[in-house]
Amino acid sequence: MTRRCPRCGETKTLEDFARNRSSKSGYGSYCKPCHNQVVRANRLKHHGSTRSFHLNRRYRIDASQVAWMIATQGGVCALCGSGKPEHVDHDHRTKRIRGILCFNCNRGLGKFGDDVELMSRAADHLESAVSR
């Protein structure tokens, strides 16, 4: 089965169209390349950048708020005080933003799953290994 893309005017197979469960046919109006262009243009039009779009979608903040948070942290990672802070640290349960971290600190916290007891045991383990 084929369909015509109204944006580029080409007739293509249904596999060449983006999926859309809300439409009657199950496919979007635009072919995949045109769909990607339309989505990208809308993100830029409404949010200024892809990063701002994702920040708004995930954390309900924009890039200027992240820049302000980094500035209040002195331009460094909220944990290690070095590196390039660009990752939003947040409580996964409450969604509250705690600060902006570098990649390594954000990844480390994520691996511990926000478990304070586990992180405390890890700190104790490191301290006991140093004192040996």
Beta strands, then each sheet from edge to edge (+ up, - down):
strand 1: 2-4
strand 2: 11-13
strand 3: 17-19
strand 4: 27-31
strand 5: 87-90
strand 6: 97-101
sheet 1: 1+ 2-
sheet 2: 3+ 4-
sheet 3: 5+ 6-
end
